[in-house]
Amino acid sequence: MSKVVPSGGARDRARARSSARHALLAAAAAVVVVLLSLGDGGSLVILGALAGLAVCAVGAWWFLAHRGALRVLGAVLALAAPVAVLVLFLSGGMWFTALAAVLLWALALTRARAALRAEHRPDPAPAAVRPHPPHRRAVLIMNPASGGGKVERFGLVERAEALGARVVLLTPGTRTDVAELARNAVAEGADLLGVAGGDGTQALVAAVAAEHDLPFLVISAGTRNHLAMDLGLDRDDPSRCLDALTDGVEFRVDLGDVAGRAFVNTVSFGVYAEIVQRPEYRDAKAGTALDALPDLLAGGAGERLDARADDRPVDGQQALLVSNNPYATADPLDVGRRPRLDRGELGVLGIRVDGAAQAADLAVRGTLSPALTVLTSRRVEVTATDTAESIPVAVDGEALTLPTPVVCTVRPRALRVLVPRDRPGAEPPPPPLDWRRITALALGRP
């Protein structure tokens, strides 16, 4: 009798179910190890560890939100609290308990993520992905200063011209109307527009490409290139993006709009936007941020923001991030990737921390903390709480000042994007870790 071999989908589901069960068992074992240690003073040690986490968060808040002696004290607390927790576990004879609990929890997280990877199915293609016909007059705008000189380092000009494209080089240190360059290229017959540069430059040319319904080529020559990452492009070797000129596929993505200006990634309001406005920010990002944060977080220089996401009020925010499609995670320090770029909606992430206690709550509870607002919307309107006539805004990292109210919307599938057929990051990330989903997988529920 021939053996029945499960299909690929059935095997993936079986692996997901098995990994989810292992994750739940490891998590339960970690809890049991901690509970067994509660006797003989163990409960005091556990409470001390939780207090240490809160003290660490308070110290971090003081370090960011104050200057002088209080900033120094905050740094000491943030560094000393984890050391004190470690000493507490060692002196309490609970080093084995701590080690076992950490290892079991690490195993639980590893198996949970394995379950999600096995179970995860990418969404259907946003639109018909089709081969792109040969270009006749591709025009690529390149910023040689972007990304620390990636244009020269990877020989992008020579490679693009060898593939038949015309390259327009920006002059470092000179303000250039990039959108006007793109419009002139279209007037001269360009049938494809592309950019080697940062996300702000990408957005300017993308707007012109969308206006004329031309395909748009992203070349990951910027410092971070969030759009390139979300498109699955190679950010380590931008020359691979040029493969799209000879072996490319095309699909449509959304384009954000803020006060009539296009954006491809994010519009930031509040603390980050205030920092970006400072002229010294470009040369000393970390130092400028540390110098500005006390005034901004204390509400002195920085203004609180009121917003309305569709019909939902989001008031009194210190920082607000509006993205062209939502990011996979709600971590303000690392929003990760956007799984899709064609859902026709904006992601909204707001932060409101009123003091050290709320900072500690945010550190402990993460996305469950009331200090964090996470939602999606089709239209976001932002104003300052003091009815200021204009507010600072960072559009794809570029510093602007816009009159209030500032309105953000999204143009569904307005942009034709041309990408190489082979993209190293094309596989979408797994969904965020959700223990309810892990439990459903373990029980075999869809």
N, C-alpha and C positions, 0 to 999 in steps of 0.2 A: 504494500500500500504506500502510495507517495505521501510524503509529509507536506502538510499545508504550511506555507511560509507566509507570515503576516505581511500585509502591504506596508509601504513606507509610512503612510499615515497611521496605521495601527501600531507599528513599532514605536513611532514618536509618542503616541498617546500612552503606550505602556511604559516607556521610559519616563515620561512626565509624571505618571501616577506613582511609579516606584521612587523617583527622586523626591516627590512631594511627601511621601510617607516617611522616607529617611529624614527629611528636613524636620517634620513634626516630631519624630522620635528624638532627634538630637536636641531640638529646642526643649522638649519636655524633660529630657535628661539633665539639661543645664539648669532648669528650674528646680528639679529634684535635688541636685547637688547643692544648690544654694539653700533650699529649705532644710536639708539635713544638717546644715551648719549653723542653724539659728540658735541652737542650744549652747550653753556654756559661754555666753558672751558673744556668740556669733552674730546675733541680731544687732548688737551695738556696732559691730564692725561694718555690717551691711549698711546700717543707717549712716555711719560715718562716711562710707564711700559715696552714698548719694549726696550727703552734705558737701563732700569734696567736689563733686561735679558741679553743684550749684555755686560754690565759692569760685571755682575756675571760671564759670560763665560770668559771674559778677566782676571778677578781676579783668576779664577781657573787655567787658563793657566800660569799666573805669578807664582802661588803657586807651580805648578808642574815643570815648566821649569827654575826656578831661585832659588837662595839661598839668605840668609841674609835679608836685609831690603825689597827687592823687593818681596821675598816670604811672609814676614809678611804682606806687603801691599796687596798682592794678596789675602791672607786669609781674611783680613779685608773687601776687596771689595766683595769677593764671599759670605760672610756672611751678610754684611750690605746692599747689593743691594736689596735682596728680602724684607728685613725689610723696606727699604726706599720706595719700590713700595707699600707695604701695607699701610704705613703712607700716601703716596700720595693719594691713593684711599680714605682713611678715611677722610683726610683733605679736599679733593675735593668733599666730600659729595656723593661719588660714591660707598660706601660700599655695598649698596643694588644691584647696577648694577653688581659689581664684583661677589657678592655671587650668584646672579641669573645666570650670564653667566657661572660660574664654575659649578653650579649644572646642568644646561642644557647641557653643554658639557660632563659632567660625564654621564648623562643619554644617550646622543648620543653614546658615546663610549660603554656603557654597552649594548645598543640595537644592535649596529653594530656587536659586538662580538657574541651576541646571534644569530644574523642572519647568521654569518659565521659558527657557530657551528651547526645550524640546516641544513644549506645547504651543509656543508662539507661531502664528501664521501671519506672514506679511499681508497687509491689506491689498486688495486688488489694485492694479495700476491706476494712477489718478486719471489717466486719459490714454488713448491709444498711443503707445510708444512706437514710433515708426522710424525707419532709417531716414537719415537726412540726405537729400540730393546733393550732388557736388556743388560747392560754392563757386561763384565766379568772381565776386568782389568782396571778400572778407576784409574787414577793417578792425584791427586790434589796437586799443589804446593801452599803453604800458607806462607805469610809473616806476622809473628805475630806482627811486629811493624807498619804495615800499618793501616791507619785510626784511629790512637790512640789506637790500641790494640783490634780491633773488632774481630779478630780471637778467642782470649780467651774470650772476653766478651759475645760472642754469642755461645760459645761452638762448633765452627765449626769443630774442629778436631774430637771430640767425635761423633758428628752427622754424619760426612762423613764416619768415620770408621764403624759406626753402619749400614750404608747403603751399605757397602761392598767396599768402595773406599780405596785406599792406599794414605796416606798423606805424603808429603815431606815438612818438616818445614825448612824455611830459618833461618839462625842464625843472629839475629840483630847485626848490627855494623860490619859485615863481608861481604866483596865483594864476591858475588857468581855468577858464570856463569849460570844464570837461563836457558838460551837456551840449554846449555850442559846437565843440569839436565833433561830437557824435552826430548832431544835426547836419553839419556840413558834409560829413561822410555819407549820410543818407542822400543828401541833395546831389552828391556826385555819383550816386548809383550803387552804394554799398548794399549787399544782400545779406550781410551778417555782421553783427557788432559784437565785440568782445573786449574784456578788460583784464589786464594783469595788474592788480592793485588791491587796496583794502576794500572793506565792505562799503564804506561811504562812497568811494569812486564807483564801485559796482552798481550801487543804487542809482546814481545819476545817469549812467549809460543804459541801465535796464529800463528806466522810465522812457527813454527815447526809443529803445527797441520795442517796448510795448505799444507806444504811441503809433508806430508805423508797422506793427505786427511782423517784426523781423525776428529771426532766431537770435538768441543771446548766448555767448560763450563765456563761461567763468574760468579764469586762470588763477590758480591759488597762489599768487605771489605776495599776498598781504601777510601781516603778522599773525593774525588768528584765523581769518577767513571762515567765519561761522557758516556762511552760505555754502562755501565749497564743501565743508564737512557734512552739512545736511544733505547735499546732493550726492554724497558718497565719493567725492573726488579725492585724488591723492594730494595731501597737503605737504608731504615731505618732498615730493618731486613735481613741481608745477608744470614741467615740460610734458608730463603725461596727459595733462588736460588738452594739449594741442592735438592729441590723437583724434579728437572729435572732428577735426577738419577732414580727415580721410576715412574714419570709421566711427561715425557718430550716430546717436539716436536722439530723437527730440520728443519732449513732452511739455505739458503746460503746468505752471505753478502760479500761486497767488502773488499779488504785489500789494504791499501795504501803502497806505497814504496818510500822511500827517500834515494837516493844514495845506493840502495841495502839493506836497512834496513826497516823492516815492521813498519807501524804505523796504529793504529786503530782509532785515533781521529784527532789530528792536528800536523802540523809542523809549528813552529813559528820562524820568522826571525826578526832581528832588535831589537827594544827597549826591548821587553819582553825576547828575547833570551839572550841579553846582561845582563839583571838583573839576570836571572836564573844561569848564569855562576859564579856569585859571591859566594864564599864559605859560607858567612854569610847569604845567602838567606834562607836556609832551617830553620834556627832558628829564623830569624827576617824578615819575608817577607815584611811587610809594611815599616819598617824602612829602609831596604836595597833599596826598590824601590824609596822611597822619596830621599834618598841620591844619587842614581844613575841617576834619571830622568833628572836633570838639564843638566848634561854633554851629555846625550844621545839625548835629544830633541833639544839641541842647536847645535848638530852635532859635538861636540868635541870628545867624546869617541865613540859614536855610528856612524856607517857608514850608508849612504844612500844606498838603494838597488835598483837594476834594475832587472826586471823580464820579462819573456815572457810567457804568458799563451796561449798555442797553437801558433797562429800567432799574438796575440795582445800584444803590449809592455805595461808594467806597470813600469814606471821609477820613480826614486827619492823617493822611499817610506821610511818612518821611521820605519814602522812596517808592516809585511806581515804575514798573517795567511792562511795556506793551509790546508784544511780539507778533510778527507775521506768522500766524499759526502757533499753537501752544508747544512749549518744550516738554520733553519726556518727564522731567523731574521738577519739583518745586523748591529745590535747594537754591537760595539766593546767591550762594557762593559758587555754585557750579550747576547751571541750568541744563548742561548736557546738550543733547541733540533734539531736533524736532523730527519726530517719526514721519510726519507727512507735511507737505507744503501746499496742499491743494484742498484743504477742508473748508475754505471760505470763512474762517473765523480768526479772531485775535486771541492770543493768550494774555492774561492779565495777572501780574504778580505784585502785590502791595505789601509793604512792611511798615509797621507802626510799633516802635519800642519806646515806651514812656519812662523807662528807668531800669535799674539793675535787676529788680525782681522779674520784670518781664523779659529781660535779656536771658536770665537763667531759665525761665519757662520755655523760651524759644529754643535754647540749647538742649533742653531735656526732651521736650515734646515734639520739636521739629514742626512738620506740616500740620500737626494737630493744635499748635499754639494759636490763640486768637490774635497774636501779633502778626500773623501771616494771612494774607487773603489771596486765594488762588481761584480763578474762574476763567471762563471763555466768554467772548462777546463779539458782536458784529460791529459795534460802534462804541467808542470810548471818548467821553468828553472830560477834559481835565481843566480845573481852575485852581487858583491859590485861595487859601482860606481867608486871606486878608483882602480879597478882591483886587489883587494887583492886576494892572493892565497887561503885563507881559511876564513870562516866566522863562528860566533857562531850560533848554531841552537838548538832549544828546541823541541825534538821529544816526543810527549805525556808527556810533562813536564820534560823530562830528558835532562840535559845539555850536548851538544856535540859540537865539532868543526869539520866542514867538508870542504874538498877542493872544490873550485869553478871550474866550475859552479855546483850548487847543483840541481839535477833533481828530481822532484816529479812526480810520475805516480800512476795509480790505476790499481789493478788487479780485474777485475769484477768477483764477486761471487766466490772468491777463497777460502773462509773460511766457513766451516760447523759449525753452531752455534747451541748448544743444550740449550734450555730454558725450564722453567716449563710451563706446559699447562696454568696455572693460573698466569698471570702477571698483577699486579695492574696498571702499566703505559703503557700497550700495546696500548691503544687508542691513535692514533697519534694526535698531537696538531693541532688546526685549522690553516688555512693559515694566513699569516700576514694581518693586517688591511689594506684594500685597498678600498678607497672611490669610485673609479670607479666601483669596483665589487659590492659594496653596492648599488650604483645607478642602476646598471643593475638588481640586485635582486629586488629592489623596483619597477622597471618597468616591471618585469616579464620576463626579457630576460635571456636566458641560459648563 
